[in-house]
Amino acid sequence: MGYVQRILNESQLKKRMAAMRFSAGRLVDIDTVECAFCKGSGLSAGTSYAKCQVCGGLGTVRVHPPVMACVFCRGEGHQSWGPLTCPVCHGKGVVAVKEPIATCPECGGTGESMNPKLYCMRCQGKGVITAPMYRGQTQFKKGLVYDN
């Protein structure tokens, strides 16, 4: 890959990541995202020499689309009460979901259980579950969130 082509790909990637940030709570078809744990720097927090444990120093991570922002860590990639990676997104800031989706009836879409340090077991902290198909229903519209 040539230098010019790599710069084009990097600029396209940045545009796609910026578009994803504005679509919080919505599904996005993207396969590479900026590492939320190191915020794209590739370095572990508080150091100038250690590689990020999530992206391995690349600053980006690959994901399986469609994805949405992690509701448990609010896309930050780390736990709010400490420097550990988020147990739901594993530091990526986004989670892969299987369409069609519906808001989790147990946590109400927050991804948290009764104890805010633990994630909801029903939705695995994602805030959404795969929507059930009902008799006579053939398909869902892609990218929409169905509430119960």
DSSP file (Angstrom, degrees, kcal/mol; ACC not computed):
  #  RESIDUE AA STRUCTURE BP1 BP2  ACC     N-H-->O    O-->H-N    N-H-->O    O-->H-N    TCO  KAPPA ALPHA  PHI   PSI    X-CA   Y-CA   Z-CA
    1    1 A M              0   0    0      0, 0.0     2,-0.0     0, 0.0     0, 0.0   0.000 360.0 360.0 360.0 129.0    0.0    0.0    0.0
    2    2 A G     >  -     0   0    0      1,-0.1     4,-2.2     4,-0.0     5,-0.2  -0.240 360.0-110.2 -74.0 164.7    1.4    3.4   -1.0
    3    3 A Y  H  > S+     0   0    0      1,-0.2     4,-2.1     2,-0.2     5,-0.2   0.906 117.5  48.1 -61.3 -45.1    1.9    6.3    1.3
    4    4 A V  H  > S+     0   0    0      1,-0.2     4,-2.3     2,-0.2    -1,-0.2   0.910 111.8  49.7 -64.3 -42.8   -0.9    8.4   -0.3
    5    5 A Q  H  > S+     0   0    0      1,-0.2     4,-2.5     2,-0.2    -1,-0.2   0.895 109.5  52.1 -64.0 -39.1   -3.3    5.5   -0.2
    6    6 A R  H  X S+     0   0    0     -4,-2.2     4,-2.4     2,-0.2    -1,-0.2   0.904 109.7  49.0 -64.0 -41.3   -2.5    4.9    3.5
    7    7 A I  H  X S+     0   0    0     -4,-2.1     4,-2.5     2,-0.2    -2,-0.2   0.911 110.9  50.8 -63.9 -41.9   -3.2    8.6    4.3
    8    8 A L  H  X S+     0   0    0     -4,-2.3     4,-2.5     1,-0.2    -2,-0.2   0.933 111.2  47.9 -60.1 -45.4   -6.5    8.4    2.4
    9    9 A N  H  X S+     0   0    0     -4,-2.5     4,-2.3     1,-0.2    -2,-0.2   0.891 111.7  50.2 -63.2 -39.1   -7.5    5.3    4.3
   10   10 A E  H  X S+     0   0    0     -4,-2.4     4,-2.2     2,-0.2    -1,-0.2   0.895 111.5  47.8 -66.4 -39.8   -6.6    7.0    7.6
   11   11 A S  H  X S+     0   0    0     -4,-2.5     4,-2.0     2,-0.2    -2,-0.2   0.894 112.3  49.2 -69.1 -38.1   -8.6   10.1    6.8
   12   12 A Q  H  X S+     0   0    0     -4,-2.5     4,-2.3    -5,-0.2    -2,-0.2   0.902 110.6  51.5 -63.9 -40.2  -11.6    8.0    5.7
   13   13 A L  H  X S+     0   0    0     -4,-2.3     4,-2.5     1,-0.2    -2,-0.2   0.911 108.7  50.3 -62.5 -43.2  -11.2    6.0    9.0
   14   14 A K  H  X S+     0   0    0     -4,-2.2     4,-2.3     1,-0.2    -1,-0.2   0.890 110.6  49.8 -63.8 -38.9  -11.2    9.2   11.0
   15   15 A K  H  X S+     0   0    0     -4,-2.0     4,-2.2     2,-0.2    -1,-0.2   0.911 111.6  48.4 -65.2 -41.6  -14.4   10.5    9.2
   16   16 A R  H  X S+     0   0    0     -4,-2.3     4,-1.7     1,-0.2    -2,-0.2   0.892 112.5  48.4 -65.8 -39.4  -16.1    7.1    9.9
   17   17 A M  H  X S+     0   0    0     -4,-2.5     4,-1.7     2,-0.2    -2,-0.2   0.888 110.5  51.0 -68.8 -38.2  -15.1    7.2   13.6
   18   18 A A  H  X S+     0   0    0     -4,-2.3     4,-1.2     1,-0.2    -2,-0.2   0.899 109.5  50.8 -64.6 -40.0  -16.3   10.8   13.9
   19   19 A A  H  < S+     0   0    0     -4,-2.2     4,-0.4     1,-0.2    -1,-0.2   0.869 107.9  53.6 -64.1 -35.9  -19.6    9.9   12.4
   20   20 A M  H >< S+     0   0    0     -4,-1.7     3,-1.3     1,-0.2    -1,-0.2   0.873 101.4  58.8 -68.1 -35.9  -19.9    7.0   14.8
   21   21 A R  H >< S+     0   0    0     -4,-1.7     3,-0.5     1,-0.3    -1,-0.2   0.859 104.2  51.5 -61.0 -35.2  -19.4    9.3   17.8
   22   22 A F  T 3< S+     0   0    0     -4,-1.2    -1,-0.3     1,-0.2    -2,-0.2   0.553 100.0  66.5 -79.8  -6.5  -22.5   11.4   16.9
   23   23 A S  T X   +     0   0    0     -3,-1.3     3,-2.1    -4,-0.4    46,-0.3  -0.228  68.1 167.0-109.9  44.5  -24.7    8.3   16.6
   24   24 A A  T <  S+     0   0    0     -3,-0.5     3,-0.1     1,-0.3    -3,-0.1  -0.357  71.0  18.3 -60.0 132.3  -24.7    7.2   20.2
   25   25 A G  T 3  S+     0   0    0      1,-0.3     2,-0.3    44,-0.1    -1,-0.3   0.431 108.4 100.9  85.8  -0.7  -27.4    4.6   20.8
   26   26 A R  S <  S-     0   0    0     -3,-2.1    43,-0.4    -6,-0.2    -1,-0.3  -0.812  77.6-104.7-115.8 157.0  -27.7    3.8   17.1
   27   27 A L        -     0   0    0    116,-0.5     2,-0.4    -2,-0.3    41,-0.2  -0.581  34.5-167.1 -80.2 141.2  -26.3    0.9   15.1
   28   28 A V  B     -A   67   0A   0     39,-2.6    39,-2.5    -2,-0.3     2,-1.2  -0.995  20.8-140.0-131.5 134.2  -23.3    1.6   12.9
   29   29 A D        +     0   0    0     -2,-0.4     2,-0.3    37,-0.2    -2,-0.0  -0.745  55.5 128.8 -92.5  89.4  -21.8   -0.6   10.2
   30   30 A I        -     0   0    0     -2,-1.2    -2,-0.1     1,-0.1     3,-0.1  -0.994  41.7-166.0-141.9 143.0  -18.1    0.0   10.8
   31   31 A D  S    S+     0   0    0     -2,-0.3    32,-2.4     1,-0.2     2,-0.4   0.527  75.7  48.8-112.1  -6.1  -15.4   -2.6   11.3
   32   32 A T  E     +C   62   0B   0     30,-0.2     2,-0.3   -19,-0.1    30,-0.2  -0.995  64.2 174.8-133.9 128.8  -12.5   -0.5   12.7
   33   33 A V  E     -C   61   0B   0     28,-2.7    28,-2.9    -2,-0.4     2,-0.2  -0.908  38.8 -94.8-129.8 158.0  -12.9    2.0   15.6
   34   34 A E  E     -C   60   0B   0     -2,-0.3     2,-0.3    26,-0.2    26,-0.3  -0.510  51.3-103.0 -67.6 136.3  -10.6    4.2   17.6
   35   35 A C     >> -     0   0    0     24,-2.4     5,-1.1    -2,-0.2     4,-0.7  -0.474  29.7-160.9 -63.9 121.0   -9.5    2.4   20.8
   36   36 A A  T  45S+     0   0    0     55,-0.5    56,-0.2    56,-0.5    -1,-0.2   0.798  83.9  61.8 -75.3 -29.0  -11.5    3.9   23.6
   37   37 A F  T  45S+     0   0    0     54,-1.5    -1,-0.2     1,-0.2     8,-0.1   0.911 121.1  21.3 -67.5 -42.8   -9.1    2.8   26.3
   38   38 A C  T >45S-     0   0    0     53,-0.2     3,-1.4     6,-0.1     5,-0.3   0.403 103.8-123.4-103.6   1.0   -6.1    4.8   25.1
   39   39 A K  T 3<5S-     0   0    0     -4,-0.7    -3,-0.2     1,-0.3    -2,-0.1   0.809  71.0 -56.3  58.1  33.7   -8.2    7.3   23.1
   40   40 A G  T 3 <S+     0   0    0     -5,-1.1    -1,-0.3     3,-0.0    -4,-0.1   0.430 115.7 109.3  85.9  -0.8   -6.3    6.4   19.9
   41   41 A S  S <  S-     0   0    0     -3,-1.4    -2,-0.1    -6,-0.2     3,-0.1   0.786  74.9-135.6 -79.7 -25.8   -2.8    7.2   21.2
   42   42 A G        +     0   0    0      1,-0.3    10,-2.0    -7,-0.1     2,-0.3   0.442  69.7 107.0  85.1  -0.2   -1.7    3.5   21.4
   43   43 A L  B    S-D   51   0C   0     -5,-0.3    -1,-0.3     8,-0.3     8,-0.2  -0.854  76.3-106.6-113.7 147.2   -0.2    4.1   24.8
   44   44 A S    >   -     0   0    0      6,-2.6     3,-1.8    -2,-0.3     6,-0.2  -0.360  53.4 -84.7 -65.7 150.4   -1.3    2.9   28.2
   45   45 A A  T 3  S+     0   0    0      1,-0.3    -1,-0.1    38,-0.1     3,-0.1  -0.320 112.4  13.2 -60.1 133.0   -2.8    5.6   30.4
   46   46 A G  T 3  S+     0   0    0      1,-0.2     2,-0.3    -3,-0.1    -1,-0.3   0.469 110.7  90.9  82.6   2.8   -0.2    7.6   32.4
   47   47 A T    <   -     0   0    0     -3,-1.8    -1,-0.2     3,-0.1    -4,-0.1  -0.876  55.4-159.4-126.7 161.4    2.8    6.3   30.4
   48   48 A S  S    S+     0   0    0     -2,-0.3    -1,-0.1    -3,-0.1    -3,-0.1   0.227  93.6  35.7-118.0  11.4    4.8    7.4   27.4
   49   49 A Y  S    S+     0   0    0     -5,-0.1     2,-0.4     1,-0.1    -2,-0.0   0.594  89.1  90.8-136.2 -23.8    6.3    4.0   26.6
   50   50 A A  S    S-     0   0    0     -6,-0.2    -6,-2.6     1,-0.1    -3,-0.1  -0.653  72.4-121.7 -87.2 134.5    4.0    1.1   27.4
   51   51 A K  B     -D   43   0C   0     -2,-0.4    -8,-0.3    -8,-0.2     2,-0.1  -0.366  34.6 -96.6 -69.1 149.7    1.7   -0.1   24.6
   52   52 A C     >  -     0   0    0    -10,-2.0     4,-1.3     1,-0.1     5,-0.2  -0.452  25.6-140.2 -64.8 136.1   -2.1   -0.1   25.2
   53   53 A Q  T  4 S+     0   0    0      2,-0.2    -1,-0.1     1,-0.2    -2,-0.1   0.685  97.0  48.9 -74.0 -18.3   -3.3   -3.5   26.4
   54   54 A V  T  4 S+     0   0    0     37,-0.1    -1,-0.2     1,-0.1    38,-0.1   0.923 125.0  21.4 -87.7 -50.3   -6.5   -3.3   24.2
   55   55 A C  T >4 S-     0   0    0      6,-0.1     3,-1.0    36,-0.1     5,-0.2   0.495  96.7-123.8 -99.9  -4.3   -5.2   -2.2   20.8
   56   56 A G  T 3< S-     0   0    0     -4,-1.3    -3,-0.1     1,-0.2    -5,-0.1   0.756  73.9 -53.3  68.6  23.6   -1.6   -3.4   21.2
   57   57 A G  T 3  S+     0   0    0     -5,-0.2    -1,-0.2    -7,-0.1    -4,-0.1   0.441 116.3 108.0  92.8   0.3   -0.3    0.1   20.4
   58   58 A L  S <  S-     0   0    0     -3,-1.0    -2,-0.1     2,-0.2     3,-0.1   0.796  74.3-136.3 -80.8 -29.7   -2.2    0.6   17.1
   59   59 A G  S    S+     0   0    0      1,-0.2   -24,-2.4    -7,-0.1     2,-0.3   0.257  78.7  71.5  89.0 -13.1   -4.7    3.1   18.3
   60   60 A T  E     -C   34   0B   0    -26,-0.3     2,-0.3    -5,-0.2   -26,-0.2  -0.939  62.8-157.1-131.9 156.4   -7.5    1.3   16.5
   61   61 A V  E     -C   33   0B   0    -28,-2.9   -28,-2.7    -2,-0.3     2,-0.3  -0.965  18.5-123.2-131.5 150.3   -9.4   -2.0   17.1
   62   62 A R  E     -C   32   0B   0     -2,-0.3     2,-0.3   -30,-0.2   -30,-0.2  -0.731  31.6-179.6 -93.0 141.9  -11.3   -4.2   14.7
   63   63 A V        -     0   0    0    -32,-2.4     4,-0.1    -2,-0.3    32,-0.0  -0.889  32.6-110.0-135.1 164.5  -14.9   -5.1   15.5
   64   64 A H        -     0   0    0     -2,-0.3    33,-0.2     2,-0.1   -33,-0.1  -0.877  56.6 -97.6 -98.8 111.8  -17.7   -7.1   14.0
   65   65 A P  S    S+     0   0    0      0, 0.0   -36,-0.2     0, 0.0     2,-0.1  -0.303  95.6  58.7 -70.1 157.7  -20.5   -4.8   12.6
   66   66 A P  S    S+     0   0    0      0, 0.0    31,-2.1     0, 0.0     2,-0.3   0.566  74.8 165.9 -78.1 151.9  -23.1   -3.8   13.4
   67   67 A V  E     -AB  28  96A   0    -39,-2.5   -39,-2.6    29,-0.2     2,-0.3  -0.858  19.9-166.5-127.4 162.4  -21.9   -2.1   16.6
   68   68 A M  E     - B   0  95A   0     27,-2.0    27,-2.7    -2,-0.3   -41,-0.1  -0.964  40.7 -80.8-142.3 160.7  -23.2    0.5   19.0
   69   69 A A  E     - B   0  94A   0    -43,-0.4     2,-0.4    -2,-0.3    25,-0.3  -0.324  53.1-104.6 -61.1 141.1  -21.6    2.5   21.8
   70   70 A C      > -     0   0    0     23,-2.4     5,-1.1     1,-0.2     4,-0.5  -0.552  29.2-164.7 -69.4 121.1  -21.1    0.6   25.0
   71   71 A V  T   5S+     0   0    0     -2,-0.4    -1,-0.2    55,-0.3    55,-0.1   0.748  82.2  63.6 -79.9 -23.4  -23.8    1.8   27.4
   72   72 A F  T   5S+     0   0    0     53,-0.6    -1,-0.2     1,-0.2    54,-0.1   0.920 121.4  19.4 -69.0 -43.5  -22.1    0.3   30.5
   73   73 A C  T > 5S-     0   0    0      6,-0.1     3,-1.3    20,-0.0     5,-0.3   0.363 105.7-119.9-104.8   3.5  -18.9    2.5   30.2
   74   74 A R  T 3 5S-     0   0    0     -4,-0.5    -3,-0.2     1,-0.3    -5,-0.1   0.809  70.4 -59.0  59.5  33.1  -20.6    5.1   28.0
   75   75 A G  T 3 <S+     0   0    0     -5,-1.1    -1,-0.3     1,-0.0    -4,-0.1   0.537 113.1 115.8  78.9   7.0  -18.0    4.5   25.3
   76   76 A E  S <  S-     0   0    0     -3,-1.3   -37,-0.2    -6,-0.2    -2,-0.1   0.768  71.0-136.6 -80.2 -26.3  -15.0    5.3   27.5
   77   77 A G  S    S+     0   0    0      1,-0.2     9,-1.7    -7,-0.1     2,-0.3   0.366  73.8  74.0  87.0  -5.6  -13.5    1.8   27.4
   78   78 A H  B    S-E   85   0D   0      7,-0.3     7,-0.2    -5,-0.3    -1,-0.2  -0.935  90.0 -91.5-137.0 161.4  -12.7    1.7   31.2
   79   79 A Q    >   -     0   0    0      5,-2.5     3,-1.2    -2,-0.3    -6,-0.1  -0.459  30.0-132.2 -71.5 142.7  -14.6    1.4   34.4
   80   80 A S  T 3  S+     0   0    0      1,-0.3    -1,-0.1    -2,-0.1    37,-0.0   0.732 104.8  48.7 -69.2 -21.4  -15.7    4.7   35.9
   81   81 A W  T 3  S+     0   0    0      1,-0.1    -1,-0.3     3,-0.1    -2,-0.0   0.329 121.8   5.9-102.1   7.4  -14.4    3.7   39.4
   82   82 A G  S <  S-     0   0    0     -3,-1.2    -3,-0.1     2,-0.2    -1,-0.1  -0.988  78.6 -91.0-173.7 175.2  -11.0    2.5   38.3
   83   83 A P  S    S+     0   0    0      0, 0.0     2,-0.1     0, 0.0   -38,-0.1   0.253  81.1 114.4 -85.8  13.3   -8.3    2.1   35.6
   84   84 A L  S    S-     0   0    0      1,-0.1    -5,-2.5    -5,-0.1    -2,-0.2  -0.487  74.5 -97.4 -84.5 155.0   -9.5   -1.4   34.5
   85   85 A T  B     -E   78   0D   0     -7,-0.2    -7,-0.3    -2,-0.1    -1,-0.1  -0.312  48.7 -91.3 -66.3 153.9  -11.0   -2.1   31.1
   86   86 A C     >  -     0   0    0     -9,-1.7     4,-1.5     1,-0.1     5,-0.2  -0.451  28.1-140.6 -64.6 133.1  -14.8   -2.3   30.8
   87   87 A P  T  4 S+     0   0    0      0, 0.0    -1,-0.1     0, 0.0    -2,-0.1   0.659  97.9  47.9 -72.0 -13.5  -16.0   -5.8   31.4
   88   88 A V  T  4 S+     0   0    0     37,-0.1    38,-0.1     1,-0.1    -3,-0.0   0.921 126.6  19.6 -91.3 -53.7  -18.6   -5.4   28.6
   89   89 A C  T >4 S-     0   0    0      6,-0.1     3,-1.4    36,-0.1     5,-0.2   0.511  94.1-130.5 -96.8  -5.8  -16.7   -3.9   25.6
   90   90 A H  T 3< S-     0   0    0     -4,-1.5    -5,-0.1     1,-0.3   -53,-0.1   0.827  72.7 -51.0  59.1  34.5  -13.2   -5.0   26.9
   91   91 A G  T 3  S+     0   0    0     -5,-0.2   -54,-1.5    -7,-0.1   -55,-0.5   0.360 116.8 107.1  90.9  -5.6  -11.9   -1.4   26.3
   92   92 A K  S <  S-     0   0    0     -3,-1.4   -56,-0.5     2,-0.2    -2,-0.1   0.796  75.5-135.8 -77.8 -28.0  -13.1   -1.0   22.8
   93   93 A G  S    S+     0   0    0      1,-0.2   -23,-2.4   -58,-0.1     2,-0.3   0.270  77.9  71.5  89.7 -12.4  -15.9    1.5   23.6
   94   94 A V  E     -B   69   0A   0    -25,-0.3     2,-0.4    -5,-0.2   -25,-0.2  -0.932  64.9-150.4-132.5 157.0  -18.3   -0.3   21.3
   95   95 A V  E     -B   68   0A   0    -27,-2.7   -27,-2.0    -2,-0.3     2,-0.3  -0.976  19.5-121.8-128.2 143.9  -20.1   -3.6   21.4
   96   96 A A  E     -B   67   0A   0     -2,-0.4     2,-0.3   -29,-0.2   -29,-0.2  -0.637  32.6-168.2 -80.6 139.6  -21.3   -5.9   18.6
   97   97 A V        -     0   0    0    -31,-2.1     2,-0.6    -2,-0.3     4,-0.1  -0.898  20.2-127.6-128.0 158.2  -25.0   -6.6   18.5
   98   98 A K        -     0   0    0     -2,-0.3   -31,-0.0     2,-0.1    -2,-0.0  -0.928  46.4 -93.9-107.9 122.2  -27.2   -9.0   16.6
   99   99 A E  S    S+     0   0    0     -2,-0.6     2,-0.1    31,-0.1    31,-0.1  -0.440  96.9  48.2 -79.7 154.5  -30.1   -7.4   14.8
  100  100 A P  S    S-     0   0    0      0, 0.0    31,-2.5     0, 0.0     2,-0.3   0.647  79.0-171.2 -76.4 155.3  -33.0   -6.9   15.3
  101  101 A I  E     -Fg 130 145E   0     43,-0.8    45,-2.8    29,-0.3     2,-0.3  -0.813  15.0-173.2-118.6 156.9  -32.6   -5.3   18.7
  102  102 A A  E     -Fg 129 146E   0     27,-2.5    27,-2.9    -2,-0.3    45,-0.2  -0.977  40.4 -89.2-140.8 152.1  -34.9   -4.2   21.5
  103  103 A T  E     -F  128   0E   0     43,-0.6    25,-0.3    -2,-0.3    45,-0.2  -0.378  52.4-103.1 -60.9 136.6  -34.3   -2.4   24.8
  104  104 A C     >  -     0   0    0     23,-2.1     4,-1.4     1,-0.2     5,-0.4  -0.452  25.2-152.4 -64.5 124.9  -33.4   -4.8   27.6
  105  105 A P  T  4 S+     0   0    0      0, 0.0    -1,-0.2     0, 0.0    -2,-0.1   0.716  89.7  55.2 -73.4 -18.9  -36.5   -5.1   29.8
  106  106 A E  T  4 S+     0   0    0      1,-0.1    -2,-0.0    14,-0.0    -3,-0.0   0.912 122.7  20.1 -82.2 -43.5  -34.5   -6.0   32.9
  107  107 A C  T >4 S-     0   0    0     13,-0.0     3,-1.0    20,-0.0     5,-0.2   0.504  97.5-124.5-104.7  -6.4  -32.1   -2.9   33.0
  108  108 A G  T 3< S-     0   0    0     -4,-1.4    -5,-0.1     1,-0.2    20,-0.0   0.725  71.7 -55.4  70.1  20.9  -34.1   -0.5   30.9
  109  109 A G  T 3  S+     0   0    0     -5,-0.4    -1,-0.2     3,-0.1    19,-0.1   0.465 116.1 107.0  93.1   2.0  -31.2    0.0   28.5
  110  110 A T  S <  S-     0   0    0     -3,-1.0    -2,-0.1     2,-0.2     3,-0.1   0.758  74.4-138.0 -83.6 -24.4  -28.7    1.1   31.1
  111  111 A G        +     0   0    0      1,-0.3     9,-2.1    -7,-0.1     2,-0.3   0.410  65.6 114.8  81.9  -2.6  -26.7   -2.1   31.0
  112  112 A E  B     -H  119   0F   0      7,-0.3    -1,-0.3    -5,-0.2     7,-0.2  -0.726  55.3-145.7-103.6 150.4  -26.3   -2.0   34.8
  113  113 A S        -     0   0    0      5,-2.2     7,-0.1     2,-0.8    -1,-0.1  -0.146  53.3 -71.8 -91.2-164.4  -27.7   -4.5   37.4
  114  114 A M  S    S+     0   0    0      5,-0.1    -2,-0.0     1,-0.1     6,-0.0   0.869 130.2  59.2 -59.9 -36.1  -28.9   -3.5   40.8
  115  115 A N  S >  S-     0   0    0      1,-0.1     3,-2.3     4,-0.1    -2,-0.8  -0.863  84.9-145.8 -92.3 117.2  -25.3   -2.9   41.8
  116  116 A P  T 3  S+     0   0    0      0, 0.0    -1,-0.1     0, 0.0    -2,-0.1   0.621  95.9  63.1 -63.9 -10.2  -24.0   -0.2   39.3
  117  117 A K  T 3  S+     0   0    0      2,-0.1     2,-0.4    -5,-0.1    -3,-0.1   0.545  98.6  65.4 -88.1  -6.5  -20.5   -1.9   39.3
  118  118 A L  S <  S-     0   0    0     -3,-2.3    -5,-2.2    -5,-0.1     2,-0.2  -0.888  82.7-124.8-115.1 146.1  -22.0   -5.1   37.8
  119  119 A Y  B     -H  112   0F   0     -2,-0.4    -7,-0.3    -7,-0.2     2,-0.2  -0.516  36.3 -89.5 -88.1 159.3  -23.5   -5.4   34.3
  120  120 A C     >> -     0   0    0     -9,-2.1     5,-0.8    -2,-0.2     4,-0.8  -0.440  28.7-149.8 -65.4 130.9  -27.0   -6.7   33.6
  121  121 A M  T  45S+     0   0    0      3,-0.2    -1,-0.1     2,-0.2    -2,-0.0   0.784  90.8  60.1 -76.0 -26.8  -26.9  -10.5   33.1
  122  122 A R  T  45S+     0   0    0      1,-0.2    -1,-0.2     2,-0.0    -2,-0.0   0.935 122.3  20.2 -67.8 -46.3  -29.9  -10.5   30.6
  123  123 A C  T >45S-     0   0    0      6,-0.1     3,-1.4   -19,-0.0     5,-0.3   0.388 102.9-120.0-104.5   2.8  -28.3   -8.2   28.0
  124  124 A Q  T 3<5S-     0   0    0     -4,-0.8    -3,-0.2     1,-0.2    -5,-0.1   0.789  72.3 -58.9  61.2  29.7  -24.6   -8.8   29.1
  125  125 A G  T 3 <S+     0   0    0     -5,-0.8   -53,-0.6   -54,-0.1   -54,-0.3   0.450 115.0 111.4  84.0   0.9  -24.3   -5.0   29.8
  126  126 A K  S <  S-     0   0    0     -3,-1.4   -55,-0.3     2,-0.2    -2,-0.1   0.736  76.1-133.1 -79.9 -22.6  -25.2   -4.0   26.2
  127  127 A G  S    S+     0   0    0      1,-0.2   -23,-2.1    -7,-0.1     2,-0.3   0.313  79.3  73.1  86.3 -10.0  -28.5   -2.4   27.1
  128  128 A V  E     -F  103   0E   0     -5,-0.3     2,-0.3   -25,-0.3   -25,-0.2  -0.947  60.3-160.5-134.4 155.7  -30.2   -4.2   24.2
  129  129 A I  E     -F  102   0E   0    -27,-2.9   -27,-2.5    -2,-0.3     2,-0.4  -0.864  40.5 -86.2-126.1 163.9  -31.3   -7.7   23.5
  130  130 A T  E     -F  101   0E   0     -2,-0.3   -29,-0.3   -29,-0.2   -31,-0.1  -0.603  52.1-119.5 -70.4 125.9  -32.1   -9.5   20.2
  131  131 A A        -     0   0    0    -31,-2.5     2,-0.1    -2,-0.4    -1,-0.1  -0.424  26.5-115.9 -69.9 137.8  -35.7   -8.8   19.5
  132  132 A P        -     0   0    0      0, 0.0     2,-0.5     0, 0.0    -1,-0.1  -0.448  21.7-125.5 -73.1 147.2  -38.0  -11.9   19.3
  133  133 A M        -     0   0    0     -2,-0.1     2,-0.2     5,-0.0     3,-0.1  -0.798  26.4-146.3 -90.5 133.1  -39.7  -12.7   16.0
  134  134 A Y    >   -     0   0    0     -2,-0.5     3,-2.4     1,-0.1     2,-0.0  -0.657  30.9 -81.7-100.2 156.8  -43.4  -13.1   16.4
  135  135 A R  T 3  S+     0   0    0      1,-0.3    -1,-0.1    -2,-0.2     3,-0.1  -0.298 118.2  17.7 -55.7 130.9  -45.7  -15.4   14.4
  136  136 A G  T 3  S+     0   0    0      1,-0.3     2,-0.5    -3,-0.1    -1,-0.3   0.289  95.6 118.3  89.1  -9.5  -46.5  -13.9   11.0
  137  137 A Q    <   -     0   0    0     -3,-2.4    -1,-0.3     1,-0.2     3,-0.1  -0.793  38.6-178.1 -93.0 126.7  -43.7  -11.4   11.2
  138  138 A T        -     0   0    0     -2,-0.5     2,-0.3     1,-0.3    -1,-0.2   0.836  57.9 -14.6 -96.2 -35.5  -41.2  -12.0    8.3
  139  139 A Q        -     0   0    0      3,-0.0    -1,-0.3     2,-0.0     2,-0.3  -0.992  53.7-124.6-162.5 162.6  -38.5   -9.4    8.9
  140  140 A F        -     0   0    0     -2,-0.3     2,-0.4    -3,-0.1   -41,-0.0  -0.767  39.3 -99.9-106.7 156.8  -37.5   -6.2   10.8
  141  141 A K    >   -     0   0    0     -2,-0.3     3,-1.3     1,-0.1     2,-0.1  -0.658  49.7-108.0 -75.4 131.7  -36.3   -3.0    9.2
  142  142 A K  T 3  S+     0   0    0     -2,-0.4     3,-0.1     1,-0.2    -1,-0.1  -0.332  94.9  15.3 -65.2 135.1  -32.5   -2.9    9.5
  143  143 A G  T 3  S+     0   0    0      1,-0.3  -116,-0.5    -2,-0.1     2,-0.3   0.457  92.8 123.0  86.9   1.6  -30.9   -0.5   12.0
  144  144 A L    <   -     0   0    0     -3,-1.3   -43,-0.8  -118,-0.1     2,-0.5  -0.714  56.8-133.6 -99.0 149.6  -34.1    0.3   14.1
  145  145 A V  E     -g  101   0E   0     -2,-0.3     2,-0.6   -45,-0.1   -43,-0.2  -0.888  17.8-153.6-100.2 126.1  -34.5   -0.2   17.8
  146  146 A Y  E     -g  102   0E   0    -45,-2.8   -43,-0.6    -2,-0.5     2,-0.3  -0.893   6.6-156.2-104.1 119.8  -37.7   -1.9   18.8
  147  147 A D              0   0    0     -2,-0.6   -43,-0.1   -45,-0.2   -45,-0.0  -0.664 360.0 360.0 -92.0 149.2  -39.0   -1.2   22.3
  148  148 A N              0   0    0     -2,-0.3    -1,-0.1   -45,-0.2   -46,-0.0   0.474 360.0 360.0 -76.8 360.0  -41.4   -3.6   24.1
